[in-house]
């Protein structure tokens, strides 16, 4: 089990995701894994966890796990969970102002979370050489989760990531400035965000890194109305996942997309 956990860390999975996967695998080994129909998110966690288990199991065990994977029922139609309601603009501004009081590394990483809509792990795994290349190409193109392309404008990269270049000492990724492990990096960023949210009265229990991603996506859709553009920035493989944010959009120019939102056709939830 420790070997499996190490491999997940090496692949850049967040501590919360690893904990979920390991809980599924332990329940499966005990024979207590519940295979009844459940939500899309629960279905995807179970599926992904057992797929990881297959990778690192002996051939005989892998065959058994694959057989059991085929037995997992798909969730009921329309069971996908919608994104959480975003921060208001006033809440966002308060949090942004508080973040600017941090030291350089924490300030830049949390500002990227607020401004770019990226996952904590995605920012941490951006390579320094990609940031240097972006100065020439004026766009930061990179691939992280499921090898899906992301694109960030140079002005954003210049403001929030370029200042970190002078602090890196031969390391490969942004996360190395915080911790030598992805888990340590994630925990540090998570703690800093919760602490700053509490200081401005947002309620630390309600604010988490993915909420900033939801807020960014909804705000950008309000402004540009281009689902494909937002999908590319967020690095989502399925456009239907991006379209779920339309539930919170009130821009008349964007509301035409709403008729395309069929609750029975939501994409799988991404983390």
Backbone bond lengths (Angstrom), bond angles and torsions (degrees), N, CA, C in turn:
res aa  C-N    CA-C-N  psi(-1)  N-CA   C-N-CA  omega(-1)  CA-C   N-CA-C  phi
1 X - - - 1.461 - - 1.530 111.78 -
2 X 1.322 116.77 -38.38 1.463 120.01 -179.45 1.526 110.41 -65.44
3 X 1.355 116.30 -35.15 1.459 120.71 177.46 1.527 110.38 -64.49
4 X 1.320 116.15 -40.67 1.457 121.26 179.43 1.525 110.69 -64.78
5 X 1.326 115.80 -43.20 1.459 120.19 178.41 1.535 110.97 -62.53
6 X 1.337 116.52 -39.39 1.466 120.83 179.32 1.524 111.44 -63.83
7 X 1.327 116.36 -40.99 1.459 120.78 179.41 1.530 111.20 -64.65
8 X 1.328 116.25 -37.43 1.462 120.00 178.10 1.523 110.42 -65.76
9 X 1.333 116.09 -40.18 1.469 119.79 177.72 1.520 110.88 -62.82
10 X 1.331 115.80 -43.65 1.468 120.72 179.86 1.520 111.22 -61.01
11 X 1.339 116.20 -32.57 1.461 120.60 179.90 1.523 112.04 -78.83
12 X 1.342 116.65 -4.82 1.456 120.51 175.68 1.516 115.31 88.42
13 X 1.343 118.16 14.96 1.454 120.06 177.76 1.528 109.40 -68.57
14 X 1.319 116.53 144.35 1.462 120.83 -179.75 1.529 109.98 -72.20
15 X 1.339 117.67 156.33 1.471 120.39 178.84 1.520 113.27 -55.85
16 X 1.339 116.85 -38.13 1.467 118.95 -179.33 1.528 110.98 -67.01
17 X 1.335 117.02 -38.65 1.458 120.68 178.56 1.526 110.88 -66.85
18 X 1.329 116.00 -42.98 1.468 120.37 178.14 1.528 110.27 -59.80
19 X 1.331 116.34 -43.36 1.467 120.34 -179.78 1.528 111.01 -61.37
20 X 1.322 117.05 -41.71 1.469 121.23 178.74 1.527 110.81 -63.87
21 X 1.343 115.97 -46.45 1.464 120.46 -178.83 1.531 111.22 -62.69
22 X 1.337 116.50 -43.62 1.458 119.67 -178.17 1.524 111.31 -66.71
23 X 1.328 117.65 -34.54 1.465 120.98 177.41 1.528 110.22 -64.06
24 X 1.339 116.68 -40.52 1.475 121.01 177.76 1.527 110.32 -64.63
25 X 1.329 116.27 -44.96 1.471 120.34 -177.55 1.529 110.95 -64.78
26 X 1.333 116.51 -42.31 1.474 118.93 178.47 1.528 111.39 -63.57
27 X 1.347 116.55 -41.07 1.464 120.33 178.37 1.529 110.44 -64.71
28 X 1.328 116.17 -37.69 1.467 120.47 178.54 1.529 110.70 -64.19
29 X 1.320 117.01 -43.58 1.460 121.51 -180.00 1.533 112.31 -65.60
30 X 1.325 115.90 -32.61 1.469 120.07 178.10 1.528 112.18 -79.92
31 X 1.333 116.23 -10.74 1.462 119.78 -177.37 1.510 112.83 79.18
32 X 1.343 116.80 17.86 1.469 120.19 -176.93 1.520 112.90 -111.46
33 X 1.336 117.45 13.85 1.464 120.74 180.00 1.520 109.49 -72.81
34 X 1.317 116.53 125.61 1.459 122.05 -178.13 1.530 109.33 -81.26
35 X 1.317 117.54 119.71 1.464 121.42 -177.21 1.530 112.46 -104.22
36 X 1.332 117.30 19.18 1.460 118.35 177.92 1.535 109.34 -74.69
37 X 1.346 118.48 162.63 1.466 120.07 178.32 1.530 111.12 -60.41
38 X 1.357 116.42 138.33 1.459 120.35 179.15 1.521 109.26 -144.26
39 X 1.304 117.34 -166.78 1.461 121.11 -176.18 1.523 111.52 -68.38
40 X 1.324 115.68 165.62 1.463 120.92 177.62 1.520 110.83 -61.13
41 X 1.358 116.41 -42.25 1.463 118.70 -177.86 1.527 110.23 -64.75
42 X 1.348 116.95 -42.35 1.464 120.20 177.84 1.510 112.36 -64.62
43 X 1.314 115.42 -38.18 1.465 121.01 178.13 1.518 110.80 -62.85
44 X 1.347 116.40 -45.29 1.458 120.78 -177.44 1.530 111.43 -68.79
45 X 1.339 117.36 -37.09 1.467 120.54 178.08 1.526 109.95 -63.67
46 X 1.338 116.51 -46.87 1.468 120.93 179.78 1.522 110.91 -61.89
47 X 1.319 116.23 -45.64 1.467 121.38 -179.28 1.527 110.56 -61.29
48 X 1.330 116.64 -48.85 1.466 121.14 -177.34 1.521 111.58 -65.37
49 X 1.342 116.37 -40.42 1.463 120.53 -179.32 1.526 111.09 -61.99
50 X 1.325 116.62 -45.87 1.463 119.41 -178.54 1.524 111.97 -71.99
51 X 1.337 117.02 -28.38 1.468 119.56 174.72 1.527 110.35 -66.49
52 X 1.323 116.54 -37.32 1.465 120.14 174.22 1.524 110.29 -63.37
53 X 1.313 116.54 -41.34 1.459 121.87 -178.65 1.524 110.61 -63.24
54 X 1.320 115.98 -38.55 1.475 121.12 178.52 1.519 110.54 -60.51
55 X 1.330 116.68 -43.44 1.467 121.92 -176.01 1.527 112.59 -56.23
56 X 1.338 115.76 -38.15 1.458 119.94 -172.11 1.527 113.10 -110.21
57 X 1.320 117.02 17.85 1.464 120.84 178.49 1.523 110.91 -100.98
58 X 1.312 116.45 159.65 1.456 121.21 174.79 1.532 109.31 -66.79
59 X 1.339 118.46 154.17 1.465 121.15 -175.82 1.527 114.07 -51.34
60 X 1.339 117.39 -41.91 1.464 119.68 -178.55 1.525 111.51 -64.70
61 X 1.338 115.53 -42.76 1.467 119.96 178.99 1.524 110.75 -70.22
62 X 1.339 116.57 -38.65 1.464 120.64 -179.93 1.518 111.19 -60.12
63 X 1.338 116.92 -38.61 1.459 121.42 179.10 1.529 110.56 -62.43
64 X 1.320 116.55 -41.95 1.469 121.38 178.91 1.524 110.95 -65.19
65 X 1.346 116.45 -42.24 1.460 120.24 -178.47 1.526 110.33 -65.91
66 X 1.340 116.63 -41.63 1.477 119.73 178.46 1.523 110.83 -60.62
67 X 1.319 115.54 -39.88 1.465 119.60 178.81 1.527 110.67 -62.65
68 X 1.330 115.69 -42.31 1.466 119.92 179.06 1.529 111.93 -69.68
69 X 1.324 116.71 -31.68 1.465 120.06 176.70 1.519 111.35 -58.98
70 X 1.328 115.78 -38.11 1.467 119.74 -179.50 1.525 111.81 -69.73
71 X 1.331 116.38 -16.31 1.465 120.45 -178.90 1.523 112.90 -87.86
72 X 1.327 116.95 -12.70 1.466 119.61 -177.74 1.526 109.18 -70.59
73 X 1.322 118.11 118.84 1.472 120.27 -178.17 1.517 111.80 -71.54
74 X 1.313 115.93 143.95 1.452 119.26 175.53 1.533 108.42 -71.74
75 X 1.337 117.22 150.81 1.466 120.36 -178.21 1.517 111.02 -67.83
76 X 1.340 117.17 160.75 1.466 119.83 178.34 1.518 111.22 -61.50
77 X 1.301 116.70 152.90 1.460 121.14 -178.82 1.523 110.04 -62.30
78 X 1.330 114.76 140.61 1.459 119.76 178.86 1.510 114.64 77.78
79 X 1.344 117.03 13.95 1.475 119.47 -175.54 1.516 113.59 -87.09
80 X 1.334 118.39 -3.61 1.466 120.65 -177.12 1.523 111.38 -64.64
81 X 1.320 116.67 138.06 1.458 121.80 -178.21 1.520 110.19 -83.16
82 X 1.333 116.33 134.81 1.450 120.56 178.42 1.522 110.45 -77.28
83 X 1.338 116.85 157.78 1.465 119.63 177.08 1.520 111.06 -59.74
84 X 1.334 115.70 155.00 1.458 121.40 177.92 1.522 110.08 -70.85
85 X 1.338 116.16 148.19 1.461 120.49 177.83 1.529 109.04 -57.54
86 X 1.343 117.76 134.51 1.469 120.88 -172.87 1.523 113.11 -77.73
87 X 1.332 115.09 171.52 1.452 121.03 171.64 1.525 108.96 -69.74
88 X 1.330 116.04 147.80 1.463 119.18 173.02 1.526 108.20 -74.42
89 X 1.332 117.14 166.54 1.462 119.88 -179.93 1.531 111.15 -63.34
90 X 1.342 117.17 -37.59 1.471 119.88 177.73 1.525 110.84 -63.89
91 X 1.332 117.49 -42.34 1.469 120.97 178.37 1.520 110.60 -64.05
92 X 1.328 115.45 -41.47 1.468 120.58 179.93 1.531 110.14 -61.64
93 X 1.323 116.85 -44.85 1.465 121.34 -178.70 1.525 111.47 -64.03
94 X 1.325 116.66 -40.42 1.465 120.24 178.01 1.526 110.93 -61.74
95 X 1.332 115.38 -44.65 1.456 119.50 -179.20 1.524 110.73 -67.04
96 X 1.326 117.02 -41.49 1.468 120.52 179.06 1.532 110.86 -61.39
97 X 1.328 117.29 -44.26 1.467 121.00 179.85 1.519 111.05 -61.83
98 X 1.322 116.62 -39.64 1.461 120.86 179.58 1.525 110.98 -66.91
99 X 1.317 117.17 -39.04 1.468 122.48 -179.58 1.524 110.90 -62.90
100 X 1.338 117.19 -31.89 1.464 120.50 -177.47 1.528 112.73 -67.37
101 X 1.331 117.27 -11.44 1.464 121.43 178.79 1.524 112.06 -84.43
102 X 1.315 117.71 -7.36 1.461 122.21 -176.68 1.524 111.57 -78.10
103 X 1.330 115.38 166.21 1.465 120.24 173.72 1.528 109.69 -66.84
104 X 1.328 116.98 165.78 1.468 122.50 -169.59 1.526 114.37 -51.59
105 X 1.320 118.25 -51.19 1.467 120.90 -174.71 1.527 111.28 -63.11
106 X 1.330 116.48 -51.84 1.471 119.93 -179.68 1.522 111.30 -64.87
107 X 1.321 116.93 -38.52 1.462 120.55 179.71 1.527 111.07 -62.04
108 X 1.320 116.70 -45.32 1.466 120.67 -177.84 1.532 111.77 -67.71
109 X 1.319 117.30 -43.57 1.468 120.30 -177.49 1.525 111.07 -68.11
110 X 1.342 117.48 -44.21 1.463 119.52 179.42 1.527 111.42 -69.60
111 X 1.317 117.57 -32.45 1.466 120.36 175.90 1.531 110.31 -66.10
112 X 1.329 116.90 -37.52 1.463 120.46 175.68 1.523 110.81 -63.28
113 X 1.332 117.06 -39.39 1.464 120.28 176.78 1.529 110.38 -60.38
114 X 1.319 116.39 -43.04 1.459 121.18 -178.09 1.522 112.61 -70.04
115 X 1.336 116.10 -37.19 1.459 120.61 -170.80 1.525 115.49 -97.84
116 X 1.332 118.30 -19.59 1.470 118.96 -170.95 1.523 115.06 -110.58
117 X 1.330 118.06 -18.08 1.458 119.86 -178.47 1.517 114.25 75.19
118 X 1.340 117.00 11.31 1.459 120.00 -179.04 1.526 111.23 -82.41
119 X 1.320 116.05 156.89 1.461 121.20 172.93 1.536 109.03 -71.94
120 X 1.329 116.27 155.60 1.467 120.23 178.43 1.528 110.12 -56.47
121 X 1.330 116.58 -46.79 1.466 120.69 -178.89 1.507 113.04 -64.78
122 X 1.342 117.04 -34.70 1.467 120.28 179.75 1.524 111.17 -64.16
123 X 1.321 116.44 -43.58 1.468 120.31 178.45 1.524 110.12 -63.62
124 X 1.323 116.37 -43.46 1.458 120.60 -178.80 1.508 113.87 -63.20
125 X 1.340 116.50 -30.62 1.468 119.48 -176.62 1.527 113.80 -94.26
126 X 1.337 117.31 5.74 1.466 119.47 173.13 1.527 108.29 -66.00
127 X 1.318 116.00 132.81 1.467 120.37 -177.56 1.528 110.19 -87.90
128 X 1.331 115.34 144.11 1.459 120.39 -179.58 1.526 111.85 -59.26
129 X 1.325 117.42 -37.71 1.464 119.71 -179.05 1.526 111.51 -63.59
130 X 1.344 117.03 -29.07 1.463 120.82 177.54 1.528 110.70 -70.14
131 X 1.331 115.88 -35.99 1.462 119.96 178.26 1.532 109.95 -67.28
132 X 1.319 116.33 -40.20 1.471 120.87 178.24 1.527 110.37 -64.94
133 X 1.325 117.03 -41.57 1.472 121.49 177.35 1.522 111.57 -62.64
134 X 1.339 116.31 -35.24 1.465 120.78 -177.27 1.522 112.34 -63.04
135 X 1.333 116.39 -28.24 1.465 118.92 178.29 1.527 110.90 -63.71
136 X 1.325 115.65 -31.29 1.467 120.38 179.08 1.529 111.92 -83.63
137 X 1.328 117.18 -41.45 1.467 121.23 -175.05 1.524 113.11 -88.53
138 X 1.356 116.50 -15.00 1.459 123.78 -179.46 1.528 113.38 66.82
139 X 1.314 115.81 19.87 1.461 120.90 173.17 1.528 108.14 -154.19
140 X 1.335 115.90 140.47 1.460 120.36 177.93 1.526 108.47 -98.43
141 X 1.333 116.02 105.82 1.462 121.99 177.03 1.522 108.28 -104.12
142 X 1.327 116.68 127.86 1.456 119.90 178.36 1.524 109.76 -153.46
143 X 1.324 115.10 162.07 1.456 121.18 179.09 1.525 108.54 -126.54
144 X 1.328 115.89 134.06 1.465 120.20 -179.68 1.524 109.97 -130.13
145 X 1.311 117.17 -88.13 1.449 122.86 -173.67 1.523 110.66 -74.08
146 X 1.338 116.55 126.26 1.467 122.96 177.83 1.525 111.84 56.02
147 X 1.321 116.36 22.09 1.458 122.14 178.42 1.531 112.07 59.66
148 X 1.333 116.37 30.65 1.466 121.87 179.37 1.526 108.97 -87.39
149 X 1.349 118.52 133.09 1.465 120.43 -177.70 1.523 113.71 -71.68
150 X 1.333 115.74 141.33 1.463 123.89 173.19 1.531 106.68 -118.24
151 X 1.330 116.52 150.69 1.466 120.82 174.49 1.520 109.21 -137.89
152 X 1.334 116.18 125.61 1.460 121.15 177.64 1.522 109.36 -124.57
153 X 1.327 117.93 138.53 1.469 121.11 -179.08 1.527 112.26 -67.67
154 X 1.315 115.68 147.98 1.452 121.77 -176.79 1.525 112.42 -60.15
155 X 1.333 118.40 -38.24 1.462 120.30 -177.72 1.526 111.53 -58.87
156 X 1.323 116.32 -38.26 1.465 120.52 177.68 1.529 110.30 -68.59
157 X 1.318 116.12 -44.90 1.464 121.63 -179.94 1.532 110.13 -62.96
158 X 1.329 116.02 -42.91 1.468 121.31 -179.49 1.526 111.48 -60.89
159 X 1.333 116.38 -38.85 1.467 120.69 -175.88 1.523 112.47 -77.11
160 X 1.345 116.78 -38.32 1.467 118.79 -169.94 1.524 116.01 -113.12
161 X 1.319 118.43 -18.43 1.460 119.41 179.92 1.521 113.30 -112.86
162 X 1.323 116.77 -36.65 1.469 119.41 -179.52 1.531 113.32 -57.45
163 X 1.358 119.80 -37.14 1.474 119.34 178.63 1.527 113.40 -60.43
164 X 1.335 116.83 -18.79 1.462 120.38 -179.17 1.525 112.59 -83.05
165 X 1.335 116.82 -15.06 1.466 120.02 -176.29 1.524 112.05 -58.95
166 X 1.330 116.22 -39.81 1.467 119.54 -177.48 1.527 112.49 -72.12
167 X 1.353 116.75 -13.06 1.461 120.45 -179.81 1.519 113.01 -93.33
168 X 1.334 116.20 -20.87 1.474 118.91 -177.99 1.528 109.53 -78.21
169 X 1.321 114.86 139.73 1.467 120.30 -175.07 1.530 110.41 -120.91
170 X 1.321 115.49 67.27 1.458 119.35 178.16 1.512 114.39 81.46
171 X 1.325 117.25 6.83 1.461 119.66 177.96 1.525 110.37 -77.41
172 X 1.329 116.13 169.35 1.467 120.07 -174.00 1.525 113.18 -98.65
173 X 1.343 116.63 -36.19 1.458 120.69 -172.93 1.529 112.22 -123.05
174 X 1.337 115.65 160.79 1.464 121.63 177.80 1.530 110.74 -59.59
175 X 1.321 117.45 -39.91 1.468 121.27 -177.36 1.528 112.90 -59.64
176 X 1.333 117.49 -24.03 1.465 121.09 -177.84 1.528 112.06 -63.49
177 X 1.335 117.59 -21.03 1.461 120.78 177.41 1.526 111.55 -69.16
178 X 1.324 116.18 -21.25 1.464 121.47 -176.34 1.521 111.83 -103.95
179 X 1.334 115.97 -45.91 1.465 120.71 -175.91 1.521 110.06 -156.56
180 X 1.310 116.26 156.17 1.468 120.88 177.95 1.524 111.38 -80.09
181 X 1.329 117.14 -9.94 1.471 120.57 178.91 1.521 110.21 -121.25
182 X 1.326 116.58 149.62 1.455 121.14 176.98 1.529 110.62 -63.03
183 X 1.324 116.28 -35.84 1.461 120.24 -179.74 1.524 111.02 -64.36
184 X 1.345 116.10 -45.31 1.458 120.38 178.81 1.519 111.81 -63.34
185 X 1.330 115.71 -40.25 1.469 121.04 177.95 1.520 110.86 -62.16
186 X 1.336 116.37 -49.55 1.463 120.68 -177.86 1.530 110.64 -60.81
187 X 1.326 116.91 -46.97 1.459 120.55 -178.38 1.525 111.78 -60.72
188 X 1.333 116.23 -38.56 1.467 120.41 -179.95 1.528 110.56 -65.46
189 X 1.333 117.05 -47.83 1.469 120.45 -179.19 1.528 110.59 -64.07
190 X 1.331 115.91 -42.55 1.464 121.61 -179.93 1.540 110.33 -59.25
191 X 1.334 115.97 -45.54 1.469 120.81 -179.55 1.531 110.86 -64.45
192 X 1.326 116.83 -43.68 1.469 120.06 -179.10 1.523 111.39 -63.04
193 X 1.329 117.20 -40.81 1.461 120.65 179.31 1.528 110.78 -65.08
194 X 1.333 116.97 -46.48 1.466 120.77 179.24 1.530 111.17 -59.73
195 X 1.318 115.71 -41.88 1.465 120.70 -178.43 1.523 111.07 -64.45
196 X 1.328 116.84 -44.33 1.469 120.51 -179.63 1.525 111.16 -68.25
197 X 1.326 117.15 -37.30 1.466 120.61 178.12 1.525 110.71 -62.99
198 X 1.329 116.03 -40.91 1.467 120.21 179.13 1.526 111.04 -64.97
199 X 1.327 116.63 -37.05 1.475 121.04 -177.14 1.531 111.97 -66.40
200 X 1.341 117.69 -27.31 1.473 119.98 179.80 1.524 111.49 -102.81
201 X 1.342 116.45 12.55 1.454 120.88 173.34 1.509 116.51 75.91
202 X 1.336 117.48 24.57 1.467 119.74 -179.58 1.528 112.81 -85.83
203 X 1.330 116.85 -13.34 1.458 119.59 -177.19 1.506 109.92 85.26
204 X 1.327 116.38 96.92 1.465 121.38 -174.00 1.522 112.32 -57.23
205 X 1.352 117.11 -29.97 1.459 119.41 -177.59 1.527 112.28 -69.55
206 X 1.342 117.27 -18.95 1.465 120.83 -177.11 1.525 113.36 -100.07
207 X 1.329 117.33 -10.51 1.466 120.76 -176.14 1.522 109.87 -109.98
208 X 1.311 116.20 127.66 1.459 121.96 179.62 1.527 107.81 -146.08
209 X 1.321 119.32 164.10 1.465 120.86 -175.64 1.528 114.47 -54.64
210 X 1.332 117.31 -37.77 1.464 118.53 -176.39 1.528 111.97 -71.08
211 X 1.338 117.03 -23.70 1.460 119.65 176.20 1.527 110.21 -64.34
212 X 1.330 116.73 -34.97 1.467 120.21 177.46 1.519 110.43 -66.31
213 X 1.318 116.90 -34.37 1.472 122.10 176.84 1.532 109.83 -65.26
214 X 1.333 116.74 -44.84 1.461 120.37 177.58 1.533 110.87 -60.67
215 X 1.336 115.85 -45.38 1.462 120.90 -178.09 1.522 111.18 -61.47
216 X 1.337 116.30 -44.31 1.459 121.20 178.93 1.530 110.63 -60.76
217 X 1.333 116.68 -48.57 1.473 121.15 -175.78 1.525 111.18 -61.13
218 X 1.327 116.70 -43.65 1.462 120.76 -177.71 1.524 110.65 -68.59
219 X 1.331 116.73 -41.14 1.465 120.68 179.48 1.526 110.79 -64.72
220 X 1.339 116.97 -41.05 1.462 120.14 -179.68 1.529 111.16 -68.44
221 X 1.323 117.32 -39.19 1.464 120.03 176.87 1.533 110.77 -63.60
222 X 1.326 116.94 -37.28 1.461 120.89 177.35 1.523 110.91 -60.27
223 X 1.341 115.06 -37.02 1.460 119.47 -174.17 1.521 113.49 -84.98
224 X 1.351 116.88 -38.67 1.467 118.10 -173.49 1.529 113.67 -113.01
225 X 1.322 117.49 -25.98 1.461 120.44 177.74 1.508 114.87 66.65
226 X 1.329 117.84 13.41 1.465 121.41 -177.02 1.530 109.01 -105.20
227 X 1.330 116.49 100.89 1.454 121.48 -176.44 1.532 111.16 -61.82
228 X 1.332 116.97 -41.82 1.470 120.98 -178.27 1.531 110.88 -63.25
229 X 1.323 116.72 -38.43 1.468 121.37 179.45 1.530 110.22 -65.32
230 X 1.325 116.81 -46.01 1.460 121.13 179.47 1.529 110.20 -64.75
231 X 1.317 116.36 -39.54 1.472 120.79 178.06 1.524 110.96 -58.75
232 X 1.314 116.58 -42.28 1.478 121.10 -178.74 1.526 111.00 -66.04
233 X 1.318 117.59 -41.51 1.464 120.81 179.98 1.529 110.66 -66.68
234 X 1.337 116.26 -42.01 1.461 120.33 -178.27 1.525 112.51 -74.74
235 X 1.343 117.22 -21.13 1.457 120.28 -178.14 1.512 112.47 73.16
236 X 1.345 116.63 41.99 1.460 120.98 179.21 1.529 109.83 -99.17
237 X 1.318 115.75 135.09 1.463 120.48 -174.02 1.522 112.87 -77.13
238 X 1.325 117.73 -26.21 1.460 121.87 -175.65 1.525 109.17 -119.31
239 X 1.322 117.70 122.68 1.459 121.37 -177.75 1.529 112.16 -62.92
240 X 1.330 117.26 -26.36 1.461 119.87 178.91 1.527 111.20 -63.56
241 X 1.333 116.51 -29.96 1.470 120.58 177.03 1.525 109.80 -64.49
242 X 1.335 117.05 -44.06 1.466 121.62 178.25 1.526 111.16 -64.76
243 X 1.315 116.88 -36.77 1.457 121.05 -176.22 1.525 113.25 -66.84
244 X 1.319 117.80 -18.89 1.462 119.46 178.05 1.526 112.29 -62.65
245 X 1.334 116.73 -24.81 1.458 120.13 -179.92 1.529 111.82 -69.98
246 X 1.313 117.12 -16.22 1.459 120.36 -178.97 1.519 112.44 -62.52
247 X 1.300 116.88 -19.21 1.468 121.05 178.26 1.532 111.51 -55.52
248 X 1.343 116.79 -31.33 1.460 121.03 -175.08 1.533 112.69 -99.99
249 X 1.320 117.72 -1.70 1.462 121.17 -176.19 1.526 110.26 -83.12
250 X 1.335 116.87 136.43 1.465 121.59 -179.42 1.530 112.99 -120.46
251 X 1.308 117.48 2.33 1.457 121.32 178.72 1.531 109.20 -68.41
252 X 1.358 118.87 121.93 1.468 121.08 -177.98 1.527 113.74 -55.06
253 X 1.342 116.98 -33.22 1.465 120.21 -178.99 1.527 111.99 -68.47
254 X 1.326 115.42 -22.17 1.461 120.13 -176.56 1.527 111.98 -97.01
255 X 1.320 116.95 -20.16 1.455 120.17 -173.11 1.524 113.61 -63.12
256 X 1.337 116.98 -18.62 1.467 119.39 176.63 1.526 111.51 -61.30
257 X 1.330 115.40 -27.64 1.465 118.68 178.36 1.535 112.02 -66.52
258 X 1.333 115.65 -22.32 1.457 119.29 -173.21 1.528 111.96 -60.18
259 X 1.322 116.93 -33.91 1.466 118.96 -179.04 1.524 111.82 -66.38
260 X 1.353 116.48 -16.40 1.460 120.28 177.79 1.521 112.03 -84.86
261 X 1.344 114.84 -9.38 1.469 119.17 -177.85 1.526 109.90 -86.57
262 X 1.290 116.50 98.07 1.460 122.22 176.10 1.522 107.43 -100.65
263 X 1.321 117.73 118.79 1.459 120.22 -174.44 1.528 112.85 -60.08
264 X 1.316 116.80 -18.49 1.463 119.80 178.81 1.524 112.01 -85.24
265 X 1.338 116.53 -1.47 1.470 119.10 -175.60 1.508 112.35 -125.78
266 X 1.324 117.41 22.50 1.470 120.77 176.90 1.516 109.40 -60.93
267 X 1.343 116.16 146.31 1.469 120.09 174.81 1.507 109.89 -77.03
268 X 1.364 114.67 171.94 1.470 120.94 177.07 1.506 109.70 -67.74
269 X 1.299 116.60 142.67 1.467 121.38 179.66 1.509 110.53 -69.95
270 X 1.351 116.23 135.57 1.472 120.59 177.82 1.510 109.22 -107.84
271 X 1.376 116.05 152.98 1.465 120.97 179.58 1.505 109.97 -106.20
